[in-house]
Structure formats: structure tokens, C-alpha cells
Amino acid sequence: MASPHILVFPFMAKGHTFPMLQLARLLLCHGANVTLITTPGNRPFISSCLSDTIISVIDIPFPQDVQSIPPGVESTDKLPDISLWPDLVAATKLMQPHFEQVLESLPRISFMITDCFLGWTLDSANKYYIPRVACYPMGTFQLCLAHLVSDGCFVAGEEGIKLVDFPWIKMKREDFEPIFIDPESVKGTKAYEITIEQIRANSKSHGSVVNTFYELESVFNDFWNSKIGPRAWCVGPLSMAEPQKIKSANYQTPWWISWLDQMREAGKPVLYVAFGTQVEISQAQFREIQIALEKSGVNFLWLVRKNELDDGFEERAKSRGTVVKEWVDQREILEHETVRGFLCHCGWSSVMESICAKVPILAWPMMWEQPLNARMVVDVAGVGLRVEGCNGFVESEALAKAAKELMEGSASEEVRKKAEEVGGAAVKAVEEGGSSWKALDQLINELHTRIHSDNHLTYN
């Protein structure tokens, strides 16, 4: 039997693209041939990420002259406003004719794995008798809870909402996007229409792969597969598929790693602070973060995207903190032995990287599914503490107190113990013979065997 040929098509957002590039690497490790679809604007970045692999990269034109999307913009990080993400998702549907031309030209495809935002690829998959698997850059915990709430399987009370199937999880209405908890309030918006389209397409697909591991979410994965469906395979943490960078003879250690080395030699644990590439932080909130880091007394490495620091902040904090304004290898920072905490927005990729590095999380969710991610981190997995705010705004005193508690307080002892335990399970899951390795193997074998046993699936 020929090797499996799997087509991978990520959505044009870094939080979606990175996990699928890592998944593509894993598919290679399982003996598959992989073809990855992207756009001309995203190809240089993707080709660079996969330059050490034999993955075939094909680009198809991204539609031009799309209302509300500036010319040349082909990814969410280039949008003038992140609220335009539904327009970018909608625009991808115009790529379908070019996508189908690629399907006709390629050798037989065993199955395709396409992003959960690319629901229209199901129509193409069905047209050419190719099984389609949706890829979610999150876990089944978030999928389960969003589904249950949208189905009304909860009881509302003064202190929040109680899920009928998971009453032990404390939830609040604001943990959910309006489309799930209050759909009438957003009906008719582009975001609503796009989300409903994707949910319908994904529910009719062969199944889904999720960036998590069974040991972390066994209760929710089993519930999803037995009560909701279609089946979800836990194949993560996908970040573990990324090879450790080989340092060449002329390698120069980044200055921030050298700074962490100095802190390690001085016996000073460091809090890593970063909020991803898509979160927009107001100037007022940005200033509260500065005040909090000064007040807390903890050592910190803060990654910022905009230079909005108060005059003198870096000078005042230089004895125990540093600010980085360049691109960094986040995994390298998290795996540094002196990094003992991670203040983050709870983007799922960051959560997975922190768990794999066994670094406790100070959870500060800001948008999208991040409040659910924070619930998983704090209330389910027990690998972090929560930053508490009011209507989304966090005062400097509350943030300073939470940072100090994570780095020095008694509450952090149990969290650190749990982070070690869960992190160890994460690493084992992706090793050969681990739960995620077996799940991906099962998925490949199931669909590759099917295409060879069903003659009608032969379209070339």
C-alpha cells in the first residue's frame, strides 16, 4: 500500500497556522506525504518554518478587491483592526475554484485536514470524495462547553451559570462569546453568520483533530465523542513537534537569554509576561501593567509589541526586570530554568507551551475563547492562578498581588506541583506510544485504509 498523502490547509492567523505547521511535521513522522496549501503573502513565512522538511507547499491566490480588507492583507495580524476577522474568513471562500484546481492536479489524497474556519473546504472535499477533518487550535473542553451553552444546557444563578453536565465547574456568562450564550444579541452580524457556517460544516465533517492531550481532557473528550461528535482526536501538544533549534558555530545567544542566564546565576526566579500577537491593550491598561510590575517586586521579562512605556520605567526596573521589543522564541524562554511563571492572555498555543515547559500560568484572558482556556488552566487542570479584574480592566494592585502570589506565595506550591505532573503527562503523550501518538496513528490508518477499500473514492 502506498504511503498516505494528506493535504493540510491552515487559516491565515498565527494562532491557527503555527499548530497546523506543527501538525504537518507530526504527519511526516507518521510516514505520510504532506501537501500544505497557503497564499502568496503567507508562503515566505510558511516556507521558512518548514525549510528543514520535505513538505510540499502550494500557494493559491488570495482574493483581491475585497471590501474592508486592504490590498495585500492576507492574514489577521496585518488587518488594520482585528474586528475585521470575519471579513477575512468570508474572503477565503473565494479561493475555492483555485483550491479545487489543486485537488484535481495532485496525486490521490488520503484525506484533508483543514482549519475549523475553512468550513467551505467540506464542499470541495465531498465533490472529490476526500474525507475532511477539521483542525481546532484548542481542546475539547472549549468545544464541549460552547456547545452545551448554545443548547441551553445550563442553569443561570446570581453567582454565575451551572452546566447541567459539568456542575462542578464554576462559570460566568462573560466566559462565553455572545453567539453561544446570547445569540439573539448578535444575530445578523457577519461574525454570527460566519461562526454558524463553520459549526455546521465541522459537524458534517469526518471528525476533528484538537491541540490537546487525552490525559488533560479525558472527561471532556469522552463526553464530546459519545454525546456530541463527530469524533475528536487529541493529537497535541502540537508545539512538541517543533524540533529544538540546532545552534551553529556562529550562533549568537539573544541578549534576553543572556539576561535570563544572569538571573539564574543570581538565583532569581523570573516571571515571563507576554500577551500574544492579536490582543489590543489600551494605554490605560498598559500603564497599570507597568505599575503592577514595579509594585510587585518580582523579577520579570516583559515582551511588548508597542513602545508605549513611561519615561524612566526601564531604568527604574533594570535591577530586576527587562523589556523585550523584538520577536522571541517563546518556547526557548519558557524552557529556561529560571522562568518560574507566565503571565499571559491564555491563547491556547501559549497555554500548551507553558504546560509542556512545566511553568505555572497567571491567567489573564482578554478575548475570544480565552476565558474558557483560563477556566481549564485554573479550575480544571490546576496549573495556574487567575488575575481578577472588573469589566475586563485589571487594576495594578490586583495584578501586583497575583504576580507576587504566583512567584512567592503559598498558593503557588500546589500549582507548581500540578504543573510538573501535567507537564510530564504532556511530554509523554506525544512520544512514540503515547496517547496523542496513538490517536494520530489511528486517524491516519483509518482514513488511508478507507480510501483504498472504497473504489468510489478514487477520483484521479
KOLFIKOL-133214 format. One record per residue (C-alpha): residue in three letters; x, y, z. Coordinates in steps of 0.02 Angstrom, whole numbers, padded with zeros to 5 digits, always signed. Last residue first. Layout:
// KOLFIKOL-133214
ALAXYZ
...
//
This chain:
// KOLFIKOL-133214
ASN-00384+00540-00512
TYR-00550+00523-00420
THR-00530+00361-00322
LEU-00652+00374-00177
HIS-00777+00266-00272
ASN-00661+00116-00251
ASP-00683+00114-00062
SER-00550-00003+00011
HIS-00401+00106-00032
ILE-00482+00266+00030
ARG-00537+00179+00188
THR-00364+00112+00231
HIS-00295+00290+00224
LEU-00439+00354+00330
GLU-00423+00229+00472
ASN-00233+00217+00466
ILE-00210+00405+00477
LEU-00336+00426+00618
GLN-00264+00280+00717
ASP-00086+00345+00701
LEU-00144+00517+00758
ALA-00228+00440+00911
LYS-00078+00329+00950
TRP+00043+00475+00950
SER-00077+00577+01056
SER-00093+00438+01187
GLY+00092+00398+01195
GLY+00172+00252+01102
GLU+00300+00364+01016
GLU+00310+00523+01119
VAL+00170+00649+01102
ALA+00077+00598+01261
LYS+00236+00579+01363
VAL+00276+00765+01352
ALA+00100+00814+01404
ALA+00099+00692+01550
GLY+00259+00770+01619
GLY+00183+00943+01602
VAL+00028+00887+01699
GLU+00132+00823+01845
GLU+00257+00966+01850
ALA+00118+01096+01832
LYS+00022+01010+01972
LYS+00168+01027+02093
ARG+00190+01208+02041
VAL+00004+01244+02069
GLU+00009+01161+02240
GLU+00153+01274+02294
SER+00082+01430+02210
ALA-00050+01457+02343
SER+00088+01484+02473
GLY+00150+01641+02387
GLU+00317+01683+02302
MET+00301+01684+02112
LEU+00115+01654+02091
GLU+00066+01756+02243
LYS+00179+01902+02193
ALA+00102+01907+02019
ALA-00075+01900+02091
LYS-00041+02043+02213
ALA+00038+02151+02077
LEU-00110+02119+01962
ALA-00239+02164+02094
GLU-00144+02322+02142
SER-00119+02375+01960
GLU-00305+02371+01923
VAL-00368+02247+01794
PHE-00498+02300+01666
GLY-00610+02168+01585
ASN-00769+02226+01667
CYS-00684+02219+01838
GLY-00525+02117+01856
GLU-00460+01959+01937
VAL-00297+01878+01881
ARG-00315+01690+01898
LEU-00192+01560+01962
GLY-00115+01416+01865
VAL-00088+01231+01836
GLY-00247+01168+01919
ALA-00301+01069+01765
VAL-00487+01101+01791
ASP-00510+01264+01886
VAL-00355+01365+01843
VAL-00295+01313+01669
MET-00463+01248+01605
ARG-00554+01402+01667
ALA-00420+01511+01586
ASN-00448+01424+01419
LEU-00633+01461+01438
PRO-00593+01645+01466
GLN-00477+01638+01313
GLU-00613+01581+01191
TRP-00624+01753+01108
MET-00541+01894+01206
MET-00439+01951+01358
PRO-00397+01805+01473
TRP-00274+01845+01614
ALA-00210+01680+01683
LEU-00052+01678+01788
ILE+00018+01514+01724
PRO+00133+01388+01807
VAL+00285+01330+01704
LYS+00301+01144+01670
ALA+00381+01181+01499
CYS+00248+01074+01415
ILE+00113+01165+01514
SER+00183+01335+01462
GLU+00187+01285+01278
MET+00008+01221+01288
VAL-00055+01380+01370
SER+00037+01488+01242
SER-00044+01390+01100
TRP-00214+01409+01185
GLY-00208+01598+01200
CYS-00220+01619+01387
HIS-00184+01806+01393
CYS-00020+01778+01485
LEU+00078+01798+01646
PHE+00199+01652+01644
GLY+00290+01590+01799
ARG+00453+01509+01854
VAL+00573+01562+01716
THR+00745+01525+01791
GLU+00758+01354+01709
HIS+00737+01421+01532
GLU+00603+01314+01448
LEU+00480+01459+01443
ILE+00607+01572+01357
GLU+00655+01444+01225
ARG+00471+01406+01193
GLN+00437+01590+01166
ASP+00568+01608+01029
VAL+00571+01797+01026
TRP+00525+01937+00905
GLU+00591+02103+00968
LYS+00529+02230+01095
VAL+00597+02147+01252
VAL+00580+02234+01421
THR+00689+02190+01570
GLY+00663+02167+01756
ARG+00754+02150+01921
SER+00890+02284+01929
LYS+00826+02367+01770
ALA+00658+02418+01842
ARG+00689+02604+01870
GLU+00787+02621+01707
GLU+00654+02528+01607
PHE+00516+02637+01679
GLY+00607+02802+01655
ASP+00488+02876+01529
ASP+00327+02776+01528
LEU+00322+02630+01408
GLU+00219+02641+01249
ASN+00341+02555+01131
LYS+00219+02435+01053
ARG+00239+02247+01039
VAL+00296+02213+01217
LEU+00378+02058+01293
TRP+00406+02078+01479
LEU+00543+01983+01571
PHE+00511+01994+01757
ASN+00585+01987+01932
VAL+00451+02010+02064
GLY+00438+02166+02175
SER+00252+02176+02145
LYS+00243+02365+02142
GLU+00354+02388+01988
LEU+00268+02251+01888
ALA+00099+02320+01942
ILE+00140+02499+01891
GLN+00193+02441+01717
ILE+00038+02332+01699
GLU-00073+02477+01753
ARG+00009+02583+01616
PHE-00037+02456+01483
GLN-00216+02456+01547
ALA-00230+02644+01523
GLN-00146+02636+01352
SER-00270+02504+01297
ILE-00209+02327+01260
GLU-00251+02251+01090
VAL-00226+02062+01090
GLN-00178+01988+00920
THR+00008+01948+00935
GLY+00017+01862+01104
PHE+00003+01933+01279
ALA+00176+01911+01356
VAL+00249+01920+01532
TYR+00382+01797+01593
LEU+00401+01797+01782
VAL+00582+01765+01834
PRO+00663+01668+01976
LYS+00823+01749+02047
GLY+00963+01632+02099
ALA+01100+01754+02043
GLU+01162+01627+01916
ARG+00984+01607+01853
MET+00962+01795+01837
GLN+01123+01805+01735
ASP+01063+01665+01621
LEU+00897+01757+01599
TRP+00994+01910+01541
SER+01093+01803+01419
ILE+00927+01738+01354
TRP+00868+01918+01334
TRP+01028+01962+01238
PRO+00996+01829+01108
THR+01138+01700+01105
GLN+01238+01718+00945
TYR+01260+01562+00840
ASN+01419+01564+00734
ALA+01457+01378+00763
SER+01276+01333+00733
LYS+01147+01306+00869
ILE+01023+01171+00821
LYS+00846+01229+00859
GLN+00744+01102+00955
PRO+00621+01022+00836
GLU+00439+01080+00834
ALA+00328+00929+00861
MET+00314+00972+01047
SER+00213+01126+00999
LEU+00075+01008+00942
PRO+00025+00968+01122
GLY-00062+00876+01049
VAL-00154+00744+00947
CYS-00321+00727+01038
TRP-00439+00653+00907
ALA-00616+00723+00902
ARG-00760+00615+00840
PRO-00911+00696+00762
GLY-00974+00719+00892
ILE-01095+00766+01031
LYS-01133+00634+01163
SER-01002+00495+01150
ASN-00857+00585+01066
TRP-00886+00750+01156
PHE-00909+00668+01325
ASP-00753+00561+01305
ASN-00652+00713+01255
PHE-00722+00812+01401
VAL-00682+00683+01535
SER-00513+00639+01456
GLU-00457+00821+01445
LEU-00280+00830+01515
GLU-00236+00645+01495
TYR-00309+00648+01319
PHE-00189+00778+01251
THR-00229+00945+01171
ASN-00223+01029+01002
VAL-00382+00955+00930
VAL-00409+00849+00775
SER-00584+00843+00704
GLY-00708+00722+00630
HIS-00772+00656+00463
SER-00852+00825+00427
LYS-01037+00863+00448
SER-01018+00947+00619
ASN-00872+01049+00551
ALA-00980+01118+00410
ARG-01121+01167+00527
ILE-01004+01248+00655
GLN-00912+01342+00517
GLU-01070+01415+00442
ILE-01136+01465+00614
THR-00973+01557+00651
ILE-00977+01651+00485
GLU-01158+01706+00507
TYR-01129+01765+00685
ALA-00968+01858+00643
LYS-01055+01941+00495
THR-01191+02009+00609
GLY-01372+01958+00581
LYS-01395+01881+00752
VAL-01279+01960+00880
SER-01397+01991+01026
GLU-01507+01844+00980
PRO-01360+01726+01004
ASP-01347+01758+01192
ILE-01236+01623+01272
PHE-01158+01547+01116
ILE-01151+01694+00994
PRO-01119+01810+01141
GLU-00945+01733+01168
PHE-00936+01638+01332
ASP-00840+01670+01493
GLU-00947+01827+01515
ARG-01093+01720+01570
LYS-00992+01655+01716
MET-00935+01477+01752
LYS-00891+01374+01905
ILE-00857+01195+01850
TRP-00931+01066+01970
PRO-01098+01065+01879
PHE-01024+00980+01724
ASP-01172+00902+01632
VAL-01303+01029+01687
LEU-01183+01175+01670
LYS-01204+01299+01812
ILE-01206+01484+01774
GLY-01148+01632+01876
GLU-01161+01689+02056
GLU-01340+01752+02045
GLY-01399+01598+01952
ALA-01419+01532+01775
VAL-01447+01346+01744
PHE-01361+01267+01596
CYS-01394+01151+01448
GLY-01462+01291+01337
ASP-01400+01211+01175
SER-01280+01358+01148
VAL-01215+01327+01325
LEU-01184+01143+01291
HIS-01094+01176+01127
ALA-00981+01310+01200
LEU-00940+01198+01347
CYS-00898+01046+01241
LEU-00792+01140+01113
GLN-00692+01230+01249
PHE-00655+01068+01342
THR-00622+00978+01176
GLY-00457+01070+01155
MET-00392+01217+01054
PRO-00313+01254+00883
TYR-00459+01159+00802
CYS-00424+01061+00643
ALA-00570+00996+00541
VAL-00554+00827+00455
ARG-00615+00809+00277
PRO-00632+00641+00190
ILE-00600+00657+00002
TYR-00737+00607-00119
TYR-00693+00744-00244
LYS-00854+00844-00226
ASN-00864+00798-00042
ALA-00693+00875-00007
SER-00738+01030-00107
ASP-00897+01055-00007
LEU-00801+01022+00155
THR-00675+01156+00105
TRP-00813+01283+00138
GLY-00786+01258+00325
LEU-00619+01348+00321
PHE-00627+01421+00497
CYS-00602+01249+00576
ASP-00438+01237+00481
THR-00417+01099+00353
ILE-00355+00922+00371
MET-00376+00830+00206
PHE-00388+00644+00173
SER-00300+00504+00078
ILE-00263+00620-00069
ARG-00228+00538-00238
PRO-00092+00630-00332
LEU-00123+00816-00352
SER-00191+00910-00504
GLU-00377+00895-00470
LEU-00359+00948-00288
VAL-00255+01099-00344
GLN-00392+01154-00465
GLU-00515+01133-00321
PHE-00418+01257-00215
HIS-00414+01382-00359
PRO-00604+01372-00375
GLN-00625+01383-00184
MET-00520+01538-00154
LEU-00675+01650-00148
LYS-00722+01561+00013
THR-00566+01637+00092
ALA-00648+01809+00087
ALA-00776+01759+00219
VAL-00637+01718+00343
LEU-00552+01884+00307
ASP-00715+01978+00330
PRO-00748+01885+00493
TRP-00575+01942+00556
LEU-00619+02127+00533
SER-00632+02153+00721
ILE-00442+02131+00725
ASP-00423+02307+00654
PRO-00300+02366+00520
LEU-00279+02183+00470
LYS-00098+02126+00452
ASP-00103+02006+00602
THR-00261+01928+00531
SER-00178+01866+00372
GLU-00186+01900+00185
VAL-00176+02090+00175
GLY-00104+02141+00006
PRO-00245+02260-00037
PRO-00340+02323+00118
ILE-00485+02214+00179
SER-00648+02310+00205
GLN-00720+02261+00034
VAL-00620+02127-00054
ASP-00526+02198-00204
GLN-00407+02048-00208
PRO-00444+01866-00173
PHE-00298+01762-00106
PRO-00215+01667-00246
ILE-00162+01487-00216
ASP+00004+01436-00139
ILE+00074+01260-00138
VAL+00197+01197-00007
SER+00264+01019-00019
ILE+00329+00955+00149
ILE+00505+00885+00133
THR+00561+00967+00297
ASP+00701+01082+00356
SER+00627+01233+00266
LEU+00459+01211+00354
CYS+00458+01375+00454
SER+00541+01469+00309
SER+00416+01401+00185
ILE+00275+01457+00299
PHE+00340+01635+00318
PRO+00378+01654+00133
ARG+00209+01575+00085
ASN+00096+01690+00184
GLY+00077+01826+00053
PRO+00068+01701-00090
THR-00073+01603-00004
THR-00067+01434+00084
ILE-00094+01249+00050
LEU+00014+01113+00128
THR+00049+00946+00045
VAL+00107+00806+00159
ASN+00171+00631+00122
ALA+00138+00522+00272
GLY+00258+00411+00369
HIS+00200+00452+00546
CYS+00344+00574+00571
LEU+00283+00667+00417
LEU+00111+00684+00497
LEU+00196+00756+00652
ARG+00279+00891+00547
ALA+00111+00937+00470
LEU+00039+00950+00646
GLN+00174+01078+00690
LEU+00128+01179+00537
MET-00054+01161+00591
PRO-00015+01224+00767
PHE+00077+01376+00697
THR-00059+01424+00572
HIS-00206+01440+00691
GLY-00130+01558+00820
LYS-00033+01641+00678
ALA-00191+01682+00581
MET-00215+01640+00397
PHE-00315+01479+00414
PRO-00216+01320+00388
PHE-00238+01195+00242
VAL-00159+01023+00259
LEU-00172+00888+00124
ILE-00125+00711+00174
HIS-00049+00580+00060
PRO-00037+00411+00147
SER+00107+00299+00090
ALA+00065+00174-00046
MET+00000+00000+00000
//
